């Protein structure tokens, strides 16, 4: 069996101060990886980096950057290069949804008294722009900036964070589902494009986690219990629970390490059986 070959590697994790990606960063640090917590919120990024250094005794820094601003990313890359040199691993974890790109109803009834604002026709163009930019452009631009060094040294791993929505779009969230499908397609395209450079490109498609972005859809603010939509997700997941961020880290380590050195261009579901279940 191949060794992991992760100790001493350098990883950038975008959205690294978030609930999911901070756990991912810590799982890499546990393998001896030096981590850069890249986040729009500098204070939160520095805090996560401090936790990592204290717990795992591996180097970690928090860096502020906007994944939608190439100049901001290039400035961050210069700071990282001065402290760590070129990077070995890029985890594109920044993403999210918006209420402006979410319909109020799951399906149109087609009746005369139906309020168009509750349906597809009530979605806001700016909501689509926000969601597409954050999920797709927020994967594209960091890759443009950080992958160039990998290509030059003919070694590196890019791991994009997709979603099960990319395969089977959930009702209401048209923009998020389409944006994550674009991430899958880009992952495959770039894997082929980089296939002779020594840089591998893969993605993880998590099942359903409770995050700050989807909590408004899944948890009833008044009762703290599941919404009808939240119950549907649980009923459609054979393991009958939400995924925990820690349960994504095994797949992350596999894709980042030499255990998967002949693996490129794939999207791995980590979904509790959701994609295998017909509902019957």
Phi, psi and omega per residue, in radians:
X1 nan 2.451 3.097
X2 -1.177 2.550 3.005
X3 -1.326 2.805 3.139
X4 -1.119 -0.713 -3.125
X5 0.994 0.828 -3.138
X6 -1.930 -0.419 -3.072
X7 -1.023 2.194 3.124
X8 1.550 -0.122 3.087
X9 -1.235 2.880 -3.108
X10 -2.106 2.249 -3.094
X11 -2.209 2.404 2.961
X12 -1.829 2.262 3.109
X13 -2.091 1.919 3.114
X14 -1.385 2.591 -3.001
X15 1.129 0.442 -2.946
X16 -1.179 -0.258 3.120
X17 -1.588 -0.060 -3.141
X18 -1.303 2.963 -3.079
X19 -1.024 -0.847 -3.070
X20 -1.287 -0.861 -3.006
X21 -1.310 -0.432 3.049
X22 -1.182 -0.636 3.070
X23 -1.162 -0.708 3.091
X24 -1.074 -0.777 3.135
X25 -1.054 -0.731 -3.135
X26 -1.158 -0.615 3.124
X27 -1.177 -0.604 3.061
X28 -1.211 -0.751 3.122
X29 -1.056 -0.603 3.119
X30 -1.109 -0.363 3.082
X31 -1.669 0.152 3.109
X32 1.550 0.224 3.138
X33 -1.423 2.345 3.016
X34 -1.370 2.249 -2.987
X35 -2.048 2.469 3.004
X36 -1.981 2.011 3.139
X37 -1.550 1.795 -3.084
X38 -1.732 2.102 -3.066
X39 -2.679 2.664 3.084
X40 -1.097 -0.584 -3.132
X41 -1.599 1.772 -3.078
X42 -1.073 -0.751 -3.104
X43 -1.043 -0.784 3.131
X44 -1.169 -0.682 3.130
X45 -1.093 -0.770 3.132
X46 -1.131 -0.659 3.137
X47 -1.122 -0.772 3.123
X48 -1.132 -0.730 3.111
X49 -1.059 -0.686 3.101
X50 -1.116 -0.726 3.092
X51 -1.071 -0.704 -3.124
X52 -1.142 -0.802 -3.123
X53 -1.103 -0.683 -3.122
X54 -1.206 -0.723 -3.045
X55 -1.428 -0.674 -2.982
X56 -1.952 -0.131 3.116
X57 1.016 0.555 3.039
X58 -2.040 2.647 -3.103
X59 -1.115 2.409 3.079
X60 -2.696 2.428 3.073
X61 -2.302 2.641 3.037
X62 -1.767 2.243 -3.093
X63 -2.242 2.360 3.106
X64 -1.570 2.298 3.052
X65 -2.794 2.668 3.090
X66 -1.817 2.032 -3.081
X67 -1.188 -0.134 3.094
X68 -1.768 0.135 -3.100
X69 -2.253 1.845 -3.050
X70 -1.081 -0.670 3.128
X71 -1.095 -0.694 3.096
X72 -1.093 -0.734 3.120
X73 -1.172 -0.680 3.127
X74 -1.146 -0.647 3.079
X75 -1.137 -0.723 3.094
X76 -1.110 -0.695 -3.140
X77 -1.093 -0.656 3.102
X78 -1.130 -0.755 3.109
X79 -1.084 -0.739 -3.137
X80 -1.163 -0.729 -3.125
X81 -1.079 -0.673 3.136
X82 -1.124 -0.577 -3.058
X83 -1.654 -0.563 -3.010
X84 -2.215 -0.191 -2.995
X85 1.397 -2.662 -3.133
X86 -1.349 2.706 -3.117
X87 -1.639 2.818 -3.134
X88 -1.942 -0.474 -3.034
X89 -2.373 2.332 3.017
X90 -2.148 2.117 3.039
X91 -1.877 1.955 3.133
X92 -1.539 1.529 -3.039
X93 -1.785 -0.196 -3.128
X94 -1.153 2.361 -3.140
X95 3.096 -3.096 3.124
X96 2.678 3.058 -3.115
X97 -2.052 3.071 3.110
X98 -2.469 2.441 3.055
X99 -1.040 -0.457 3.140
X100 -1.199 -0.306 3.136
X101 -1.976 0.471 -3.089
X102 -2.217 2.181 3.122
X103 -1.314 2.696 3.125
X104 -1.394 -0.507 3.133
X105 -1.966 2.705 3.139
X106 -1.343 -0.734 -3.134
X107 -2.429 2.560 3.044
X108 -1.265 2.521 3.090
X109 -1.600 -0.375 3.141
X110 1.341 0.326 -3.133
X111 -1.612 2.789 -3.097
X112 -1.182 -0.504 -3.082
X113 -1.620 0.156 3.135
X114 -1.266 2.351 -3.133
X115 -1.427 1.995 -3.125
X116 -0.989 -0.499 -3.113
X117 -1.162 -0.325 3.128
X118 -1.527 -0.113 -3.012
X119 -1.969 -2.919 3.064
X120 -0.865 -0.629 -3.050
X121 -1.303 -0.149 3.067
X122 -1.664 -0.076 3.112
X123 -1.163 2.545 -3.070
X124 -1.750 2.370 3.119
X125 -1.008 -0.694 -3.133
X126 -1.160 -0.487 3.063
X127 -1.167 -0.763 3.078
X128 -1.089 -0.754 3.117
X129 -1.014 -0.792 -3.106
X130 -1.090 -0.799 -3.071
X131 -1.250 -0.749 3.107
X132 -1.123 -0.748 -3.141
X133 -1.083 -0.859 -3.064
X134 -1.104 -0.753 -3.047
X135 -1.491 -0.756 -3.106
X136 -1.594 -0.978 3.127
X137 -1.112 -0.560 3.102
X138 -1.249 -0.175 2.970
X139 -1.698 -0.715 -3.112
X140 -1.083 -0.910 -3.008
X141 -1.170 -0.798 3.072
X142 -1.039 -0.614 3.118
X143 -1.150 -0.754 3.102
X144 -1.011 -0.707 -3.061
X145 -1.365 -0.810 -2.984
X146 -1.597 -0.370 -3.095
X147 -1.349 -0.343 -3.083
X148 -1.071 -0.699 3.106
X149 -1.162 -0.637 3.095
X150 -1.094 -0.784 -3.117
X151 -1.102 -0.691 -3.134
X152 -1.107 -0.652 -3.138
X153 -1.655 0.064 3.055
X154 1.024 0.698 3.130
X155 -2.848 2.352 3.071
X156 2.847 2.878 -3.119
X157 -2.368 2.289 3.043
X158 -2.032 2.237 3.127
X159 -2.171 1.978 3.117
X160 -1.623 2.584 3.103
X161 -1.799 1.962 -3.131
X162 -1.769 -2.509 -3.118
X163 -2.900 2.704 3.029
X164 -1.131 -0.330 3.049
X165 -1.080 -0.386 -3.120
X166 -1.208 -0.455 3.135
X167 -1.616 -0.825 -3.100
X168 -2.260 1.668 -3.048
X169 -1.083 2.300 3.031
X170 -1.341 2.666 3.041
X171 -1.071 2.777 3.078
X172 1.386 -0.674 -2.936
X173 -1.840 1.153 -3.056
X174 -1.071 -0.811 -3.050
X175 -1.188 -0.760 -3.106
X176 -1.118 -0.770 3.137
X177 -1.077 -0.801 -3.118
X178 -1.166 -0.665 -3.138
X179 -1.153 -0.707 3.128
X180 -1.242 -0.549 3.027
X181 -1.107 -0.651 3.083
X182 -1.132 -0.630 3.089
X183 -1.097 -0.737 3.096
X184 -1.033 -0.831 -3.103
X185 -1.103 -0.746 3.121
X186 -1.116 -0.681 3.095
X187 -1.007 -0.817 3.139
X188 -1.167 -0.777 -3.126
X189 -1.049 -0.835 -3.070
X190 -1.206 -0.568 3.104
X191 -1.049 -0.743 3.104
X192 -1.194 -0.769 -3.117
X193 -1.048 -0.655 -3.105
X194 -1.656 0.093 -2.919
X195 -1.071 -0.430 3.137
X196 -1.749 0.083 -3.048
X197 -1.701 -0.174 -3.049
X198 1.550 0.076 3.132
X199 -1.862 2.147 3.125
X200 -1.721 2.560 -3.115
X201 -2.318 2.091 3.125
X202 -2.437 3.098 3.129
X203 -2.525 2.743 3.018
X204 -1.989 2.314 3.083
X205 -1.952 1.634 -3.140
X206 -1.160 2.647 2.906
X207 -1.292 -2.529 -2.945
X208 -1.757 2.081 3.078
X209 -1.986 2.733 2.987
X210 -1.499 2.051 3.138
X211 -2.243 2.986 3.094
X212 -1.109 -0.489 -3.100
X213 -1.336 -0.561 -3.065
X214 -1.911 -0.028 -3.079
X215 -1.014 -0.606 -3.102
X216 -1.150 -0.364 3.120
X217 -1.609 -0.432 -2.931
X218 -1.913 -0.357 -3.098
X219 -2.084 2.264 3.092
X220 -1.313 2.043 -3.077
X221 -1.069 -0.583 -3.080
X222 -1.277 -0.744 -3.032
X223 -1.797 -0.384 -3.059
X224 1.398 -0.029 3.114
X225 -1.560 -3.130 3.120
X226 -1.245 2.477 2.965
X227 -1.305 2.925 3.034
X228 -0.958 -0.631 3.106
X229 -1.159 -0.746 3.097
X230 -1.051 -0.693 3.118
X231 -1.138 -0.645 3.119
X232 -1.090 -0.725 3.137
X233 -1.102 -0.788 3.128
X234 -1.100 -0.723 3.135
X235 -1.161 -0.461 3.138
X236 -1.575 -0.015 3.125
X237 -1.909 1.950 -3.068
X238 -0.931 -0.561 3.107
X239 -1.333 -0.136 3.006
X240 1.001 0.734 3.030
X241 -2.824 2.953 3.052
X242 -1.416 2.705 3.041
X243 -1.255 2.568 3.012
X244 -1.747 2.516 -3.137
X245 -0.921 -0.645 -3.124
X246 -1.086 -0.404 -3.091
X247 -1.397 -0.064 3.055
X248 -1.599 -0.237 -2.938
X249 -1.311 -0.484 3.094
X250 -1.108 -0.760 3.105
X251 -1.166 -0.677 3.093
X252 -1.042 -0.860 -3.129
X253 -1.095 -0.707 3.101
X254 -1.017 -0.869 -3.085
X255 -1.228 -0.531 -3.114
X256 -1.371 -0.390 -2.958
X257 -1.737 3.083 3.090
X258 -1.260 -0.124 3.042
X259 -1.063 -0.430 -3.086
X260 -2.047 0.540 -2.984
X261 -1.219 -0.133 2.992
X262 -1.910 0.328 -3.104
X263 -1.938 2.087 3.056
X264 -2.666 2.556 3.094
X265 1.438 0.363 -3.140
X266 -1.983 2.761 3.038
X267 -2.152 2.050 -3.059
X268 -1.743 2.062 3.040
X269 -1.276 2.407 2.974
X270 -2.238 1.503 -2.795
X271 -2.349 0.188 3.113
X272 1.110 0.373 3.115
X273 1.634 0.030 -3.069
X274 -0.956 -0.790 -3.052
X275 -1.277 -0.263 -3.114
X276 -1.660 -0.145 -2.937
X277 -1.819 2.226 -3.131
X278 -1.503 -0.179 -3.063
X279 1.675 -0.055 -3.138
X280 -2.169 nan nan
